[in-house]
Amino acid sequence: MDREPIPWHKRAMADPAKKSVVIIGGGLMGTSAALGLAERGFSVTVLEKALPGAEASSAAAGILGPEIENVRPGPLLELCRMSRRLYPEWIRRLHKATSLDTDFHEGGSFDVAFSEAELKDKRTRRAFQTETRSGEDLSGDEARQRIAALSEEAKGAIHFPDDAHIAPRKLFRATRIAAERAGVTIRSGVGVRGLDFASSEQKKVSGVLLDDGSKLRADWTVVAAGSWTPLVSGLPLERGAIVPARGQVIELDGHFPRFQSVLFGSDIYMVPRSDGRVVVGSTLEFVGYQKAVTAQGVHRLLSGAMRLVPSLAQAELVDSWSNFRPYTPDERPIVGTFGIEGLIVASGHYRMGILLAPITAQIVLSLAEGRPAPLDLAPFEPRRSFAGSAAR
Ligand SMILES: Cc1cc2nc3c(=O)[nH]c(=O)nc-3n(C[C@H](O)[C@H](O)[C@H](O)COP(=O)(O)OP(=O)(O)OC[C@H]3O[C@@H](n4cnc5c(N)ncnc54)[C@H](O)[C@@H]3O)c2cc1C
């Protein structure tokens, strides 16, 4: 007699000897957490409503820049520096598991000023970095000696030698393949409606409720839904805790590499790719979940790029896209448990989620294993109040 086929969600959770984890969201955050958990013996299923990795994690420029991105000391800078230190080993392990290249490049970054006033302002704000030698104060000529293509207009720059960059789409592909090889089940086109609580007191999450009305049980539920996290029903997030912040990006093909480092101008940045292309980002817009590349956005990015590196005027404009950074009002990610059994949230990484993926994966693993996290999680606590931060 023919047996009824076992539905995929029952198959995925079929090994009773293993603790099960269901992850909502197949971006870099969900997939890298899944990889870490599977390597430690958890039975992991990632549920992705659309295509894995196709949202912010593919739209990102790929700056791994704790120094260039942070203009004040504090817990976020420490988190970023920890994650940056994890990168070389993480990339080595991904390469060992997949043989794939991720274009990881430790080429540093430059924060370039175009006027004496701008340079003075950068020197003041960056003093905590230059005084501790994580940043280096350069004159315009010194900066041009390092970046020959840099504009004659540049009056000076702060150089951060420890920053790096990577190609996010290649990184995601390697992470996804490594996760699947480690036993993770990734399901595309499976939307999660909300959390499934064990009782009406909502003190314990027992899995998820899917869009088709069915349920998937798990010992742990990890919410890694990026900008869509507030739409997961049952999650007790403060209103406005995570908001989509649109960023438009263009890609230029200069046909040969003009520089090897990340460059920041007044309101744009540029990230070189190994094939000679240059990614130019990014606008910051609060327009809900509306994807669009606008004339004004492209104009601003092109003007900023040509001002920094004038020879890019001859480059081809080969691509453009937009997507959403999961913004939080205090710009810190939301990572923790809400004090609810069986629940872990790993979201709100705003403009540094590529950089923060390795440390977030480690934190998720430590929470699932009941071990102390690698750092104090209080500044990233999901129940913190955002009152007084810049709400959008
Ligand atoms: C233009 C731009 C440039 C950026 N540049 C950089 C950079 O240079 N460096 C850096 O470190 N960071 C950068 N970032 C930020 C970084 O991309 C994000 O912080 C990071 O990708 C967030 O990863 P994520 O997995 O949380 O989100 P996402 O990649 O958006 O993934 C979330 C996934 O969850 C899925 N999902 C949502 N809700 C559900 C549901 N209910 N059920 C099932 N699936 C669901 C979505 O479909 C999506 O695939 C940039 C972002 C943008 C937009």
Ligand as a Chemical Component Dictionary entry (heavy atoms), coordinates in Angstrom:
data_LIG
# 
_chem_comp.id                   LIG 
_chem_comp.type                 NON-POLYMER 
_chem_comp.pdbx_formal_charge   0 
_chem_comp.three_letter_code    LIG 
# 
loop_
_chem_comp_atom.comp_id 
_chem_comp_atom.atom_id 
_chem_comp_atom.alt_atom_id 
_chem_comp_atom.type_symbol 
_chem_comp_atom.charge 
_chem_comp_atom.model_Cartn_x 
_chem_comp_atom.model_Cartn_y 
_chem_comp_atom.model_Cartn_z 
_chem_comp_atom.pdbx_ordinal 
LIG C1  C1  C 0 21.252 49.930 0.167 1  
LIG C2  C2  C 0 21.828 49.196 1.343 2  
LIG C3  C3  C 0 23.205 49.191 1.560 3  
LIG C4  C4  C 0 23.739 48.508 2.653 4  
LIG N1  N1  N 0 25.097 48.467 2.805 5  
LIG C5  C5  C 0 25.633 47.763 3.840 6  
LIG C6  C6  C 0 27.040 47.660 3.976 7  
LIG O1  O1  O 0 27.801 48.188 3.157 8  
LIG N2  N2  N 0 27.540 46.960 5.045 9  
LIG C7  C7  C 0 26.724 46.359 5.960 10 
LIG O2  O2  O 0 27.236 45.753 6.910 11 
LIG N3  N3  N 0 25.377 46.428 5.827 12 
LIG C8  C8  C 0 24.816 47.112 4.801 13 
LIG N4  N4  N 0 23.463 47.197 4.664 14 
LIG C9  C9  C 0 22.609 46.617 5.717 15 
LIG C10 C10 C 0 22.428 45.130 5.533 16 
LIG O3  O3  O 0 22.138 44.851 4.187 17 
LIG C11 C11 C 0 21.292 44.640 6.435 18 
LIG O4  O4  O 0 21.458 45.101 7.758 19 
LIG C12 C12 C 0 21.270 43.115 6.455 20 
LIG O5  O5  O 0 21.277 42.601 5.149 21 
LIG C13 C13 C 0 20.050 42.625 7.201 22 
LIG O6  O6  O 0 19.994 41.228 7.030 23 
LIG P1  P1  P 0 18.674 40.449 7.386 24 
LIG O7  O7  O 0 18.896 39.025 7.077 25 
LIG O8  O8  O 0 18.254 40.836 8.760 26 
LIG O9  O9  O 0 17.581 41.111 6.412 27 
LIG P2  P2  P 0 17.166 40.743 4.909 28 
LIG O10 O10 O 0 18.329 40.455 4.062 29 
LIG O11 O11 O 0 16.230 41.806 4.450 30 
LIG O12 O12 O 0 16.406 39.379 5.096 31 
LIG C14 C14 C 0 15.177 39.272 5.783 32 
LIG C15 C15 C 0 14.427 38.160 5.083 33 
LIG O13 O13 O 0 13.287 37.811 5.854 34 
LIG C16 C16 C 0 12.243 37.473 4.953 35 
LIG N5  N5  N 0 10.989 37.596 5.690 36 
LIG C17 C17 C 0 10.489 38.725 6.236 37 
LIG N6  N6  N 0 9.318  38.460 6.864 38 
LIG C18 C18 C 0 9.093  37.133 6.711 39 
LIG C19 C19 C 0 8.036  36.277 7.124 40 
LIG N7  N7  N 0 6.998  36.735 7.828 41 
LIG N8  N8  N 0 8.105  34.968 6.788 42 
LIG C20 C20 C 0 9.162  34.492 6.073 43 
LIG N9  N9  N 0 10.174 35.276 5.642 44 
LIG C21 C21 C 0 10.146 36.575 5.967 45 
LIG C22 C22 C 0 12.400 38.503 3.830 46 
LIG O14 O14 O 0 11.765 38.083 2.647 47 
LIG C23 C23 C 0 13.917 38.580 3.708 48 
LIG O15 O15 O 0 14.427 37.687 2.740 49 
LIG C24 C24 C 0 22.888 47.837 3.562 50 
LIG C25 C25 C 0 21.515 47.820 3.328 51 
LIG C26 C26 C 0 20.980 48.485 2.220 52 
LIG C27 C27 C 0 19.505 48.426 1.975 53 
# 
loop_
_chem_comp_bond.comp_id 
_chem_comp_bond.atom_id_1 
_chem_comp_bond.atom_id_2 
_chem_comp_bond.value_order 
_chem_comp_bond.pdbx_ordinal 
LIG C1  C2  SING 1  
LIG C2  C3  SING 2  
LIG C2  C26 DOUB 3  
LIG C3  C4  DOUB 4  
LIG C4  N1  SING 5  
LIG C4  C24 SING 6  
LIG N1  C5  DOUB 7  
LIG C5  C6  SING 8  
LIG C5  C8  SING 9  
LIG C6  O1  DOUB 10 
LIG C6  N2  SING 11 
LIG N2  C7  SING 12 
LIG C7  O2  DOUB 13 
LIG C7  N3  SING 14 
LIG N3  C8  DOUB 15 
LIG C8  N4  SING 16 
LIG N4  C9  SING 17 
LIG N4  C24 SING 18 
LIG C9  C10 SING 19 
LIG C10 O3  SING 20 
LIG C10 C11 SING 21 
LIG C11 O4  SING 22 
LIG C11 C12 SING 23 
LIG C12 O5  SING 24 
LIG C12 C13 SING 25 
LIG C13 O6  SING 26 
LIG O6  P1  SING 27 
LIG P1  O7  DOUB 28 
LIG P1  O8  SING 29 
LIG P1  O9  SING 30 
LIG O9  P2  SING 31 
LIG P2  O10 DOUB 32 
LIG P2  O11 SING 33 
LIG P2  O12 SING 34 
LIG O12 C14 SING 35 
LIG C14 C15 SING 36 
LIG C15 O13 SING 37 
LIG C15 C23 SING 38 
LIG O13 C16 SING 39 
LIG C16 N5  SING 40 
LIG C16 C22 SING 41 
LIG N5  C17 SING 42 
LIG N5  C21 SING 43 
LIG C17 N6  DOUB 44 
LIG N6  C18 SING 45 
LIG C18 C19 SING 46 
LIG C18 C21 DOUB 47 
LIG C19 N7  SING 48 
LIG C19 N8  DOUB 49 
LIG N8  C20 SING 50 
LIG C20 N9  DOUB 51 
LIG N9  C21 SING 52 
LIG C22 O14 SING 53 
LIG C22 C23 SING 54 
LIG C23 O15 SING 55 
LIG C24 C25 DOUB 56 
LIG C25 C26 SING 57 
LIG C26 C27 SING 58 
# 
